[in-house]
Amino acid sequence: MGAVGLGCMPMNWAYSTSQQRGDRSVRTVHAALDAGVQLLDTADMYGPFTNELLVGRALKGRRSEAFLSTKCGLLVGDQHIVANGRPGYVRRACDASLRRLQTDVIDLYQLHRADPEVPVEETWGAMADLVTAGKVRALGLCAVGARAGRGPGARMHDGTIRQLERVQQVFPVSAVQAELSVWSPQALEDLLPWCAARGVGVLAAMPLGNGYLTGTLKPGQGFEPDDPRARHPRFTAEMMAANQPVVAGLRRIAERHGATPAQVALAWVLRQGRHVVPVPGTKRERWAVENAEAARLTLTEGDLAEIAGLPPARGSWD
């Protein structure tokens, strides 16, 4: 049976900031741990820095219950985000994350983005040194932007696979984090097979389609100005309406199982391989527990066929 992780980013960064509450987020982490969630995912750029502080606070006295994952490599400015892969910076960033997380070791340290001005092998070598020093247990890589640098005929994750093949020559990759969901299944084409063949785990980011696959969002409802969905091409009123058949399909399956559309969406991700862990983000106890319970839902072959037959998700780029 697979397991579901917890993405901590929405607790105090990016999504619906008016609804974020520190104490409630701590309770959400505790509820997730109580429900059997082990993997907690954060990053130094979330906040920036405040998300790691929150996770460190939540894990006080419970660190041994969690597999802790954080990331480095991106710096947040007032109106921009830039990559920094210089080895000296990586070492300083790790030490700072350890302090904020109130821990002696990070279970999985991920490179958020490669710095185009620094060979990725140099960055990865500095991260490998952190493993040798006992500050980090394993290394991971986040997939490059799904549409970044794609030429005609290129597959979505070609750039990520090229990076993976380069860094594997320096130090083993333990996990790759990439978007994977019912409405964004492209990683199934090449990235998941590459990882499965090499014993590399996959952290499935945004497995609930940024909340859309839960069935709780309505076309035209609007989002707060600082919510990234306010600018996302799949969250215009037109596209949210056009993609309702995807949610309707998940809801039909959920009703047969006495489950929710979100649980069906997560169970689908879990069926993609034993090396795949969905990492849904939330800031509420109720959703954290509901998401964790998706690991108990077994989809039938008929369910999977029905999901495969759903219309592909549309966006303004279609």
ZADO-1210 file (C-alpha; in nm, 4 decimals, padded with zeros to 6 digits):
<atoms>
<atom x="00.0000" y="00.0000" z="00.0000" code="MET" pos="1"/>
<atom x="00.1336" y="00.3425" z="-00.0923" code="GLY" pos="2"/>
<atom x="00.1433" y="00.6517" z="00.1205" code="ALA" pos="3"/>
<atom x="00.0454" y="01.0152" z="00.0815" code="VAL" pos="4"/>
<atom x="00.2762" y="01.3015" z="00.1779" code="GLY" pos="5"/>
<atom x="00.1991" y="01.6578" z="00.2827" code="LEU" pos="6"/>
<atom x="00.3019" y="01.9669" z="00.0889" code="GLY" pos="7"/>
<atom x="00.3450" y="02.2473" z="00.3416" code="CYS" pos="8"/>
<atom x="00.3792" y="02.5424" z="00.1024" code="MET" pos="9"/>
<atom x="00.0116" y="02.6581" z="00.1124" code="PRO" pos="10"/>
<atom x="00.0230" y="02.6885" z="00.4907" code="MET" pos="11"/>
<atom x="00.1865" y="03.0296" z="00.4774" code="ASN" pos="12"/>
<atom x="00.2834" y="03.1113" z="00.1218" code="TRP" pos="13"/>
<atom x="00.1216" y="03.1746" z="-00.2168" code="ALA" pos="14"/>
<atom x="-00.2296" y="03.0294" z="-00.1809" code="TYR" pos="15"/>
<atom x="-00.5154" y="03.2333" z="-00.0279" code="SER" pos="16"/>
<atom x="-00.2947" y="03.4193" z="00.2169" code="THR" pos="17"/>
<atom x="-00.5907" y="03.5733" z="00.4021" code="SER" pos="18"/>
<atom x="-00.6841" y="03.2208" z="00.5192" code="GLN" pos="19"/>
<atom x="-00.3402" y="03.1271" z="00.6510" code="GLN" pos="20"/>
<atom x="-00.3024" y="03.0836" z="01.0254" code="ARG" pos="21"/>
<atom x="00.0166" y="02.9651" z="01.1928" code="GLY" pos="22"/>
<atom x="-00.1462" y="02.7785" z="01.4804" code="ASP" pos="23"/>
<atom x="-00.3924" y="02.6088" z="01.2486" code="ARG" pos="24"/>
<atom x="-00.1086" y="02.5006" z="01.0214" code="SER" pos="25"/>
<atom x="00.0759" y="02.3435" z="01.3135" code="VAL" pos="26"/>
<atom x="-00.2403" y="02.1516" z="01.3998" code="ARG" pos="27"/>
<atom x="-00.2657" y="02.0436" z="01.0364" code="THR" pos="28"/>
<atom x="00.0857" y="01.8978" z="01.0426" code="VAL" pos="29"/>
<atom x="00.0055" y="01.7162" z="01.3665" code="HIS" pos="30"/>
<atom x="-00.3215" y="01.5819" z="01.2240" code="ALA" pos="31"/>
<atom x="-00.1366" y="01.4565" z="00.9163" code="ALA" pos="32"/>
<atom x="00.1231" y="01.2783" z="01.1287" code="LEU" pos="33"/>
<atom x="-00.1517" y="01.1256" z="01.3419" code="ASP" pos="34"/>
<atom x="-00.3188" y="01.0007" z="01.0214" code="ALA" pos="35"/>
<atom x="-00.0021" y="00.8217" z="00.9118" code="GLY" pos="36"/>
<atom x="00.1562" y="01.0811" z="00.6855" code="VAL" pos="37"/>
<atom x="00.5340" y="01.0688" z="00.7077" code="GLN" pos="38"/>
<atom x="00.6744" y="01.2792" z="00.4236" code="LEU" pos="39"/>
<atom x="00.6604" y="01.6556" z="00.4781" code="LEU" pos="40"/>
<atom x="00.7748" y="01.8742" z="00.1892" code="ASP" pos="41"/>
<atom x="00.8851" y="02.2368" z="00.2142" code="THR" pos="42"/>
<atom x="01.1507" y="02.4725" z="00.0694" code="ALA" pos="43"/>
<atom x="01.3575" y="02.7668" z="00.1828" code="ASP" pos="44"/>
<atom x="01.1983" y="02.9893" z="-00.0829" code="MET" pos="45"/>
<atom x="00.8468" y="02.9398" z="00.0544" code="TYR" pos="46"/>
<atom x="00.7806" y="03.2585" z="00.2457" code="GLY" pos="47"/>
<atom x="01.0700" y="03.2963" z="00.1894" code="PRO" pos="48"/>
<atom x="01.1979" y="03.1040" z="00.4911" code="PHE" pos="49"/>
<atom x="00.8771" y="03.1209" z="00.6956" code="THR" pos="50"/>
<atom x="00.7485" y="02.7831" z="00.5766" code="ASN" pos="51"/>
<atom x="01.0572" y="02.6071" z="00.7079" code="GLU" pos="52"/>
<atom x="01.0185" y="02.7922" z="01.0372" code="LEU" pos="53"/>
<atom x="00.6588" y="02.6728" z="01.0602" code="LEU" pos="54"/>
<atom x="00.7523" y="02.3118" z="00.9838" code="VAL" pos="55"/>
<atom x="01.0324" y="02.3232" z="01.2385" code="GLY" pos="56"/>
<atom x="00.7893" y="02.4501" z="01.4985" code="ARG" pos="57"/>
<atom x="00.5336" y="02.1826" z="01.4121" code="ALA" pos="58"/>
<atom x="00.7896" y="01.9028" z="01.4354" code="LEU" pos="59"/>
<atom x="00.9208" y="02.0028" z="01.7751" code="LYS" pos="60"/>
<atom x="00.9021" y="01.6834" z="01.9784" code="GLY" pos="61"/>
<atom x="00.7840" y="01.4840" z="01.6734" code="ARG" pos="62"/>
<atom x="01.0835" y="01.4969" z="01.4408" code="ARG" pos="63"/>
<atom x="01.1305" y="01.1190" z="01.4474" code="SER" pos="64"/>
<atom x="00.7833" y="01.0697" z="01.2969" code="GLU" pos="65"/>
<atom x="00.8571" y="01.2616" z="00.9777" code="ALA" pos="66"/>
<atom x="01.0595" y="01.2123" z="00.6629" code="PHE" pos="67"/>
<atom x="01.1611" y="01.5734" z="00.6078" code="LEU" pos="68"/>
<atom x="01.2168" y="01.7150" z="00.2599" code="SER" pos="69"/>
<atom x="01.3234" y="02.0680" z="00.1736" code="THR" pos="70"/>
<atom x="01.4812" y="02.2446" z="-00.1219" code="LYS" pos="71"/>
<atom x="01.7464" y="02.4992" z="-00.2144" code="CYS" pos="72"/>
<atom x="01.8525" y="02.6838" z="-00.5268" code="GLY" pos="73"/>
<atom x="01.5976" y="02.9634" z="-00.5668" code="LEU" pos="74"/>
<atom x="01.6079" y="03.3142" z="-00.4214" code="LEU" pos="75"/>
<atom x="01.2932" y="03.5233" z="-00.3905" code="VAL" pos="76"/>
<atom x="01.3098" y="03.8974" z="-00.4534" code="GLY" pos="77"/>
<atom x="01.0400" y="04.1627" z="-00.4463" code="ASP" pos="78"/>
<atom x="00.9184" y="04.0927" z="-00.7977" code="GLN" pos="79"/>
<atom x="01.1345" y="03.8065" z="-00.9191" code="HIS" pos="80"/>
<atom x="01.2799" y="03.4640" z="-00.8455" code="ILE" pos="81"/>
<atom x="01.6354" y="03.3767" z="-00.9470" code="VAL" pos="82"/>
<atom x="01.8383" y="03.0563" z="-00.9302" code="ALA" pos="83"/>
<atom x="02.1591" y="03.0296" z="-00.7302" code="ASN" pos="84"/>
<atom x="02.3579" y="02.7094" z="-00.7629" code="GLY" pos="85"/>
<atom x="02.6968" y="02.8274" z="-00.6428" code="ARG" pos="86"/>
<atom x="02.8515" y="02.5688" z="-00.4086" code="PRO" pos="87"/>
<atom x="02.9173" y="02.8212" z="-00.1321" code="GLY" pos="88"/>
<atom x="02.5569" y="02.9312" z="-00.1387" code="TYR" pos="89"/>
<atom x="02.4315" y="02.5711" z="-00.1278" code="VAL" pos="90"/>
<atom x="02.6341" y="02.5033" z="00.1869" code="ARG" pos="91"/>
<atom x="02.5067" y="02.8193" z="00.3577" code="ARG" pos="92"/>
<atom x="02.1481" y="02.7482" z="00.2509" code="ALA" pos="93"/>
<atom x="02.1612" y="02.3991" z="00.4012" code="CYS" pos="94"/>
<atom x="02.2920" y="02.5266" z="00.7343" code="ASP" pos="95"/>
<atom x="02.0191" y="02.7910" z="00.7426" code="ALA" pos="96"/>
<atom x="01.7489" y="02.5326" z="00.6642" code="SER" pos="97"/>
<atom x="01.8746" y="02.3060" z="00.9423" code="LEU" pos="98"/>
<atom x="01.8436" y="02.5937" z="01.1886" code="ARG" pos="99"/>
<atom x="01.4946" y="02.6903" z="01.0770" code="ARG" pos="100"/>
<atom x="01.3741" y="02.3301" z="01.0754" code="LEU" pos="101"/>
<atom x="01.5273" y="02.2706" z="01.4196" code="GLN" pos="102"/>
<atom x="01.6893" y="01.9468" z="01.3097" code="THR" pos="103"/>
<atom x="02.0339" y="01.7945" z="01.2757" code="ASP" pos="104"/>
<atom x="01.9704" y="01.6308" z="00.9412" code="VAL" pos="105"/>
<atom x="01.7469" y="01.6738" z="00.6357" code="ILE" pos="106"/>
<atom x="01.6139" y="01.3455" z="00.4980" code="ASP" pos="107"/>
<atom x="01.5815" y="01.4640" z="00.1376" code="LEU" pos="108"/>
<atom x="01.7525" y="01.7787" z="00.0076" code="TYR" pos="109"/>
<atom x="01.6252" y="01.8825" z="-00.3333" code="GLN" pos="110"/>
<atom x="01.7627" y="02.1163" z="-00.5961" code="LEU" pos="111"/>
<atom x="01.4691" y="02.3424" z="-00.6767" code="HIS" pos="112"/>
<atom x="01.6163" y="02.4699" z="-01.0046" code="ARG" pos="113"/>
<atom x="01.9557" y="02.4476" z="-01.1681" code="ALA" pos="114"/>
<atom x="02.1441" y="02.7758" z="-01.2039" code="ASP" pos="115"/>
<atom x="02.2027" y="02.8427" z="-01.5767" code="PRO" pos="116"/>
<atom x="02.5314" y="03.0143" z="-01.4890" code="GLU" pos="117"/>
<atom x="02.6707" y="02.7249" z="-01.2833" code="VAL" pos="118"/>
<atom x="02.7274" y="02.3726" z="-01.4214" code="PRO" pos="119"/>
<atom x="02.4706" y="02.1545" z="-01.2483" code="VAL" pos="120"/>
<atom x="02.7478" y="01.9070" z="-01.1652" code="GLU" pos="121"/>
<atom x="02.9123" y="02.1697" z="-00.9433" code="GLU" pos="122"/>
<atom x="02.5902" y="02.2391" z="-00.7577" code="THR" pos="123"/>
<atom x="02.5191" y="01.8695" z="-00.7180" code="TRP" pos="124"/>
<atom x="02.8722" y="01.8057" z="-00.5964" code="GLY" pos="125"/>
<atom x="02.8241" y="02.0605" z="-00.3185" code="ALA" pos="126"/>
<atom x="02.4972" y="01.8900" z="-00.2244" code="MET" pos="127"/>
<atom x="02.6741" y="01.5530" z="-00.2215" code="ALA" pos="128"/>
<atom x="02.9294" y="01.6963" z="00.0208" code="ASP" pos="129"/>
<atom x="02.6395" y="01.7680" z="00.2574" code="LEU" pos="130"/>
<atom x="02.5552" y="01.3958" z="00.2561" code="VAL" pos="131"/>
<atom x="02.9167" y="01.3132" z="00.3381" code="THR" pos="132"/>
<atom x="02.9062" y="01.5679" z="00.6209" code="ALA" pos="133"/>
<atom x="02.5956" y="01.4004" z="00.7678" code="GLY" pos="134"/>
<atom x="02.3747" y="01.7064" z="00.7225" code="LYS" pos="135"/>
<atom x="02.1629" y="01.5450" z="00.4495" code="VAL" pos="136"/>
<atom x="02.0616" y="01.1828" z="00.3946" code="ARG" pos="137"/>
<atom x="01.9599" y="01.1826" z="00.0261" code="ALA" pos="138"/>
<atom x="01.9393" y="01.4149" z="-00.2731" code="LEU" pos="139"/>
<atom x="01.6512" y="01.4983" z="-00.5044" code="GLY" pos="140"/>
<atom x="01.5876" y="01.7094" z="-00.8107" code="LEU" pos="141"/>
<atom x="01.2792" y="01.9103" z="-00.9016" code="CYS" pos="142"/>
<atom x="01.1672" y="01.8865" z="-01.2616" code="ALA" pos="143"/>
<atom x="01.2376" y="02.1916" z="-01.4727" code="VAL" pos="144"/>
<atom x="00.9421" y="02.4004" z="-01.5865" code="GLY" pos="145"/>
<atom x="00.7108" y="02.1860" z="-01.7913" code="ALA" pos="146"/>
<atom x="00.7306" y="02.4159" z="-02.0915" code="ARG" pos="147"/>
<atom x="01.0751" y="02.5647" z="-02.0353" code="ALA" pos="148"/>
<atom x="01.3076" y="02.5411" z="-02.3320" code="GLY" pos="149"/>
<atom x="01.0976" y="02.2960" z="-02.5278" code="ARG" pos="150"/>
<atom x="01.1702" y="02.2841" z="-02.8968" code="GLY" pos="151"/>
<atom x="00.9483" y="02.1379" z="-03.1693" code="PRO" pos="152"/>
<atom x="00.8879" y="01.7685" z="-03.1069" code="GLY" pos="153"/>
<atom x="01.0436" y="01.7728" z="-02.7597" code="ALA" pos="154"/>
<atom x="00.8741" y="01.5835" z="-02.4818" code="ARG" pos="155"/>
<atom x="00.7775" y="01.7683" z="-02.1653" code="MET" pos="156"/>
<atom x="01.0459" y="01.6201" z="-01.9415" code="HIS" pos="157"/>
<atom x="01.3367" y="01.5912" z="-02.1827" code="ASP" pos="158"/>
<atom x="01.5199" y="01.8745" z="-02.0066" code="GLY" pos="159"/>
<atom x="01.4720" y="01.7162" z="-01.6655" code="THR" pos="160"/>
<atom x="01.5983" y="01.3797" z="-01.7851" code="ILE" pos="161"/>
<atom x="01.9083" y="01.5422" z="-01.9330" code="ARG" pos="162"/>
<atom x="01.9793" y="01.7036" z="-01.5950" code="GLN" pos="163"/>
<atom x="01.9198" y="01.3752" z="-01.4151" code="LEU" pos="164"/>
<atom x="02.1627" y="01.1911" z="-01.6385" code="GLU" pos="165"/>
<atom x="02.4279" y="01.4540" z="-01.5711" code="ARG" pos="166"/>
<atom x="02.3958" y="01.4624" z="-01.1931" code="VAL" pos="167"/>
<atom x="02.3739" y="01.0840" z="-01.1667" code="GLN" pos="168"/>
<atom x="02.7379" y="01.0789" z="-01.2758" code="GLN" pos="169"/>
<atom x="02.8268" y="01.2811" z="-00.9639" code="VAL" pos="170"/>
<atom x="02.6064" y="01.1336" z="-00.6900" code="PHE" pos="171"/>
<atom x="02.2915" y="00.9164" z="-00.6955" code="PRO" pos="172"/>
<atom x="01.9528" y="01.0820" z="-00.7304" code="VAL" pos="173"/>
<atom x="01.7097" y="00.9429" z="-00.4749" code="SER" pos="174"/>
<atom x="01.3943" y="01.1280" z="-00.5842" code="ALA" pos="175"/>
<atom x="01.2500" y="01.3547" z="-00.8504" code="VAL" pos="176"/>
<atom x="00.9653" y="01.5956" z="-00.7820" code="GLN" pos="177"/>
<atom x="00.7382" y="01.6701" z="-01.0761" code="ALA" pos="178"/>
<atom x="00.3771" y="01.7619" z="-01.1414" code="GLU" pos="179"/>
<atom x="00.1587" y="01.4546" z="-01.1833" code="LEU" pos="180"/>
<atom x="-00.2193" y="01.4356" z="-01.1673" code="SER" pos="181"/>
<atom x="-00.5237" y="01.3181" z="-01.3555" code="VAL" pos="182"/>
<atom x="-00.5254" y="01.6432" z="-01.5503" code="TRP" pos="183"/>
<atom x="-00.1448" y="01.6657" z="-01.5891" code="SER" pos="184"/>
<atom x="-00.0320" y="01.3083" z="-01.6604" code="PRO" pos="185"/>
<atom x="00.2581" y="01.3903" z="-01.8939" code="GLN" pos="186"/>
<atom x="00.5224" y="01.2569" z="-01.6526" code="ALA" pos="187"/>
<atom x="00.3889" y="00.9076" z="-01.7238" code="LEU" pos="188"/>
<atom x="00.5296" y="00.9221" z="-02.0760" code="GLU" pos="189"/>
<atom x="00.8990" y="00.9325" z="-01.9962" code="ASP" pos="190"/>
<atom x="00.9907" y="01.0616" z="-01.6494" code="LEU" pos="191"/>
<atom x="00.8246" y="00.7876" z="-01.4416" code="LEU" pos="192"/>
<atom x="00.9667" y="00.5051" z="-01.6554" code="PRO" pos="193"/>
<atom x="01.3146" y="00.6630" z="-01.6312" code="TRP" pos="194"/>
<atom x="01.2855" y="00.6767" z="-01.2519" code="CYS" pos="195"/>
<atom x="01.1375" y="00.3278" z="-01.2160" code="ALA" pos="196"/>
<atom x="01.4197" y="00.1746" z="-01.4203" code="ALA" pos="197"/>
<atom x="01.6786" y="00.3290" z="-01.1855" code="ARG" pos="198"/>
<atom x="01.5085" y="00.2887" z="-00.8493" code="GLY" pos="199"/>
<atom x="01.4454" y="00.6638" z="-00.8177" code="VAL" pos="200"/>
<atom x="01.1421" y="00.7790" z="-00.6223" code="GLY" pos="201"/>
<atom x="00.8905" y="01.0294" z="-00.7578" code="VAL" pos="202"/>
<atom x="00.7258" y="01.2992" z="-00.5472" code="LEU" pos="203"/>
<atom x="00.4085" y="01.3837" z="-00.7359" code="ALA" pos="204"/>
<atom x="00.3555" y="01.7575" z="-00.6979" code="ALA" pos="205"/>
<atom x="00.0119" y="01.9148" z="-00.7416" code="MET" pos="206"/>
<atom x="-00.1658" y="01.5767" z="-00.7512" code="PRO" pos="207"/>
<atom x="-00.4980" y="01.7547" z="-00.6927" code="LEU" pos="208"/>
<atom x="-00.4500" y="01.9984" z="-00.9793" code="GLY" pos="209"/>
<atom x="-00.3944" y="02.2991" z="-00.7515" code="ASN" pos="210"/>
<atom x="-00.7239" y="02.2175" z="-00.5819" code="GLY" pos="211"/>
<atom x="-00.9350" y="02.1843" z="-00.8950" code="TYR" pos="212"/>
<atom x="-00.9659" y="01.8046" z="-00.8781" code="LEU" pos="213"/>
<atom x="-01.1191" y="01.8246" z="-00.5304" code="THR" pos="214"/>
<atom x="-01.4433" y="01.9455" z="-00.6864" code="GLY" pos="215"/>
<atom x="-01.4659" y="02.2300" z="-00.4358" code="THR" pos="216"/>
<atom x="-01.3731" y="02.5109" z="-00.6774" code="LEU" pos="217"/>
<atom x="-01.6381" y="02.6726" z="-00.8939" code="LYS" pos="218"/>
<atom x="-01.5924" y="02.8401" z="-01.2341" code="PRO" pos="219"/>
<atom x="-01.5711" y="03.2166" z="-01.1978" code="GLY" pos="220"/>
<atom x="-01.5293" y="03.2101" z="-00.8192" code="GLN" pos="221"/>
<atom x="-01.2156" y="03.4252" z="-00.8380" code="GLY" pos="222"/>
<atom x="-00.8941" y="03.4056" z="-00.6389" code="PHE" pos="223"/>
<atom x="-00.7044" y="03.6428" z="-00.4172" code="GLU" pos="224"/>
<atom x="-00.4604" y="03.8640" z="-00.6138" code="PRO" pos="225"/>
<atom x="-00.1478" y="03.6933" z="-00.4757" code="ASP" pos="226"/>
<atom x="-00.2830" y="03.3430" z="-00.5416" code="ASP" pos="227"/>
<atom x="-00.0971" y="03.1957" z="-00.8447" code="PRO" pos="228"/>
<atom x="-00.4217" y="03.0460" z="-00.9695" code="ARG" pos="229"/>
<atom x="-00.5417" y="03.3997" z="-01.0431" code="ALA" pos="230"/>
<atom x="-00.2909" y="03.3969" z="-01.3321" code="ARG" pos="231"/>
<atom x="-00.2962" y="03.0276" z="-01.4221" code="HIS" pos="232"/>
<atom x="-00.4418" y="02.9537" z="-01.7689" code="PRO" pos="233"/>
<atom x="-00.6461" y="02.6611" z="-01.6402" code="ARG" pos="234"/>
<atom x="-00.8172" y="02.8720" z="-01.3749" code="PHE" pos="235"/>
<atom x="-00.9943" y="03.1241" z="-01.5929" code="THR" pos="236"/>
<atom x="-01.3712" y="03.0974" z="-01.5605" code="ALA" pos="237"/>
<atom x="-01.3890" y="02.9627" z="-01.9167" code="GLU" pos="238"/>
<atom x="-01.1329" y="02.6876" z="-01.8640" code="MET" pos="239"/>
<atom x="-01.2671" y="02.5874" z="-01.5231" code="MET" pos="240"/>
<atom x="-01.6063" y="02.5380" z="-01.6828" code="ALA" pos="241"/>
<atom x="-01.4584" y="02.3503" z="-01.9782" code="ALA" pos="242"/>
<atom x="-01.2790" y="02.1066" z="-01.7453" code="ASN" pos="243"/>
<atom x="-01.5819" y="02.0199" z="-01.5338" code="GLN" pos="244"/>
<atom x="-01.6168" y="01.6790" z="-01.7069" code="PRO" pos="245"/>
<atom x="-01.2860" y="01.5747" z="-01.5481" code="VAL" pos="246"/>
<atom x="-01.4183" y="01.6478" z="-01.1989" code="VAL" pos="247"/>
<atom x="-01.7535" y="01.4907" z="-01.2816" code="ALA" pos="248"/>
<atom x="-01.5763" y="01.1693" z="-01.3781" code="GLY" pos="249"/>
<atom x="-01.3827" y="01.1593" z="-01.0527" code="LEU" pos="250"/>
<atom x="-01.7026" y="01.2282" z="-00.8607" code="ARG" pos="251"/>
<atom x="-01.8810" y="00.9329" z="-01.0255" code="ARG" pos="252"/>
<atom x="-01.6035" y="00.6969" z="-00.9232" code="ILE" pos="253"/>
<atom x="-01.5890" y="00.8467" z="-00.5750" code="ALA" pos="254"/>
<atom x="-01.9593" y="00.7866" z="-00.5194" code="GLU" pos="255"/>
<atom x="-01.9173" y="00.4169" z="-00.5998" code="ARG" pos="256"/>
<atom x="-01.6444" y="00.3866" z="-00.3373" code="HIS" pos="257"/>
<atom x="-01.7934" y="00.6134" z="-00.0714" code="GLY" pos="258"/>
<atom x="-01.4963" y="00.8444" z="-00.1208" code="ALA" pos="259"/>
<atom x="-01.4315" y="01.1993" z="-00.2408" code="THR" pos="260"/>
<atom x="-01.3052" y="01.3192" z="-00.5803" code="PRO" pos="261"/>
<atom x="-00.9787" y="01.4230" z="-00.4117" code="ALA" pos="262"/>
<atom x="-00.9255" y="01.0740" z="-00.2735" code="GLN" pos="263"/>
<atom x="-00.9864" y="00.9220" z="-00.6161" code="VAL" pos="264"/>
<atom x="-00.7365" y="01.1625" z="-00.7729" code="ALA" pos="265"/>
<atom x="-00.4746" y="01.0704" z="-00.5122" code="LEU" pos="266"/>
<atom x="-00.5464" y="00.6982" z="-00.5403" code="ALA" pos="267"/>
<atom x="-00.4895" y="00.7285" z="-00.9164" code="TRP" pos="268"/>
<atom x="-00.1455" y="00.8793" z="-00.8529" code="VAL" pos="269"/>
<atom x="-00.0623" y="00.5997" z="-00.6089" code="LEU" pos="270"/>
<atom x="-00.1507" y="00.3409" z="-00.8766" code="ARG" pos="271"/>
<atom x="00.1215" y="00.4759" z="-01.1046" code="GLN" pos="272"/>
<atom x="00.3917" y="00.2855" z="-00.9184" code="GLY" pos="273"/>
<atom x="00.5247" y="00.1889" z="-00.5783" code="ARG" pos="274"/>
<atom x="00.7962" y="00.4513" z="-00.6258" code="HIS" pos="275"/>
<atom x="00.5386" y="00.7339" z="-00.6527" code="VAL" pos="276"/>
<atom x="00.4293" y="00.9437" z="-00.3525" code="VAL" pos="277"/>
<atom x="00.1641" y="01.2136" z="-00.4065" code="PRO" pos="278"/>
<atom x="00.2361" y="01.5316" z="-00.2108" code="VAL" pos="279"/>
<atom x="-00.0874" y="01.7331" z="-00.1935" code="PRO" pos="280"/>
<atom x="-00.0656" y="02.0721" z="-00.0299" code="GLY" pos="281"/>
<atom x="-00.3170" y="02.1915" z="00.2261" code="THR" pos="282"/>
<atom x="-00.3497" y="02.4180" z="00.5249" code="LYS" pos="283"/>
<atom x="-00.6521" y="02.2565" z="00.6921" code="ARG" pos="284"/>
<atom x="-00.6646" y="01.9571" z="00.9259" code="GLU" pos="285"/>
<atom x="-00.9749" y="01.8145" z="00.7586" code="ARG" pos="286"/>
<atom x="-00.8162" y="01.7970" z="00.4148" code="TRP" pos="287"/>
<atom x="-00.4875" y="01.6596" z="00.5477" code="ALA" pos="288"/>
<atom x="-00.6693" y="01.3681" z="00.7097" code="VAL" pos="289"/>
<atom x="-00.8923" y="01.3117" z="00.4069" code="GLU" pos="290"/>
<atom x="-00.5905" y="01.3069" z="00.1778" code="ASN" pos="291"/>
<atom x="-00.4058" y="01.0584" z="00.3992" code="ALA" pos="292"/>
<atom x="-00.7046" y="00.8223" z="00.3870" code="GLU" pos="293"/>
<atom x="-00.6728" y="00.8027" z="00.0075" code="ALA" pos="294"/>
<atom x="-00.3988" y="00.5438" z="00.0620" code="ALA" pos="295"/>
<atom x="-00.6725" y="00.2993" z="00.1700" code="ARG" pos="296"/>
<atom x="-00.8722" y="00.3425" z="-00.1511" code="LEU" pos="297"/>
<atom x="-00.8102" y="00.0739" z="-00.4113" code="THR" pos="298"/>
<atom x="-00.9226" y="00.1658" z="-00.7603" code="LEU" pos="299"/>
<atom x="-01.0387" y="-00.1160" z="-00.9872" code="THR" pos="300"/>
<atom x="-00.9186" y="-00.1708" z="-01.3407" code="GLU" pos="301"/>
<atom x="-01.2570" y="-00.0411" z="-01.4495" code="GLY" pos="302"/>
<atom x="-01.2043" y="00.2764" z="-01.2481" code="ASP" pos="303"/>
<atom x="-00.8635" y="00.3288" z="-01.4066" code="LEU" pos="304"/>
<atom x="-01.0074" y="00.2738" z="-01.7528" code="ALA" pos="305"/>
<atom x="-01.2808" y="00.5258" z="-01.6814" code="GLU" pos="306"/>
<atom x="-01.0247" y="00.7837" z="-01.5709" code="ILE" pos="307"/>
<atom x="-00.8150" y="00.7133" z="-01.8789" code="ALA" pos="308"/>
<atom x="-01.1233" y="00.7840" z="-02.0893" code="GLY" pos="309"/>
<atom x="-01.1886" y="01.1258" z="-01.9384" code="LEU" pos="310"/>
<atom x="-01.1330" y="01.4202" z="-02.1741" code="PRO" pos="311"/>
<atom x="-00.7854" y="01.5737" z="-02.1413" code="PRO" pos="312"/>
<atom x="-00.7718" y="01.8921" z="-01.9415" code="ALA" pos="313"/>
<atom x="-00.7843" y="02.2123" z="-02.1409" code="ARG" pos="314"/>
<atom x="-00.6035" y="02.5389" z="-02.0818" code="GLY" pos="315"/>
<atom x="-00.5607" y="02.8687" z="-02.2617" code="SER" pos="316"/>
<atom x="-00.2619" y="02.7197" z="-02.4504" code="TRP" pos="317"/>
<atom x="-00.4848" y="02.4550" z="-02.6157" code="ASP" pos="318"/>
</atoms>
